[in-house]
């Protein structure tokens, strides 16, 4: 991509009501456009990041046996009434529509009910289980606290996976397998070292859940750290901390208290939803048994925003190589000097944003810091047919041949 042709531009300002660093940097860098509080559009740079995050998640879900599908957003009222989730007495998060026929539809905030309905046509025997399916789809929730940039929105893209098992032991086994997959996702996206598996409330889904919380001063949640020495660190959410500590004889005053962002969650749903919607199977002896379920979510925009919150510096975003919009930001300081290297990088299949704009060196370097692409290649009269290479996350630079620079990616 030639930066002169990129229709989005970096900005010097951002909406005055944005206090979250993730929204400030993503808007200034031209990754997203704010439509209204809690609603953002993804621009070309932002969409490239989002799609790379999606692919990492897809690979890890496929690795544990997940099958990808795509469910409808529009939901029938009568289906959700069977599980008593069409009406919420205290916190109604539905967006609801009334058709010209006066029938009501909802914009799905989750997909347990419609997927169970589908599975009643496909699961009948123990031979059909276990089964794991997932999707990437837009969810809608009437959040009263639509704030914190992309961390809490009215509309957002989520990966939601649902497991259908024969019994609790089979569910428990997959639950842990999915937790391991989440650790791999967070490692690949650069935030594992800041993340804790956190015992928490299950909200409208179940009594309890496991959250994956990434520590940052801007976090909306508060966690108490139980173990930060192990490879898979653990914590408990402050919302249920008193109950948890009382049951386990723990003195919370001795624990570290941290602010954190929830980047993923996993729920053991049991057989309640399946029973309400008539999902059952015949075991080996021909007896009817309820299907036991779990659900597992990751918000893609929330994960993207968390990466920005945790890994940015005072100059801008610092993307991990795995999710960066491009691998290289090529900057030419005299017109035309970057063309040869740009062509060589393209021929090798290396993703490159080529800053060929008629701008000052200072403007180009400031934009490069803000956008946060991992590698910066600079060509000028001073480099004399070579290229100055620098990683966004480091201060040291080296001047090397084009071929040696390209070999960094091969």
Secondary structure, 3 states (H helix, E strand, C coil): CECCCCCCCCCCCCCCCCCCHHHHHHHHCCCEEEEECCEEEECHHHHHHHHHHHHHHHHHHHHCCCEECCCCCEEEHHHHHCCCCCCCCCCCCCEEEECCCCCEEEECCCCHHHHHHHHCCCCCEHHHCCEEEEEEEEEECCCCCCCCHHHCCCEEEEEEEEEEECCHHHHHHHHHHHHHHHHHHHHHCCCHHHEEEEEEECCCCCCEEEEEEEECCCCCEEEEEEECCCCCCEEEEHHHHHHHHHHHCCCHHHCEEEEEEEEEEEEEEECHHHHHCCCEEECCCCCEEECEEEEEEEEHHHHHHHHHHHHCECCECCCCCCCCCCCEEEEECCCCCCHHHHHHHHHCCCCEEEECCCCCHHHHHHHHHHHCCCEEEEECHHHCCCEEEEECCCCCEEEECHHHHHHHHC
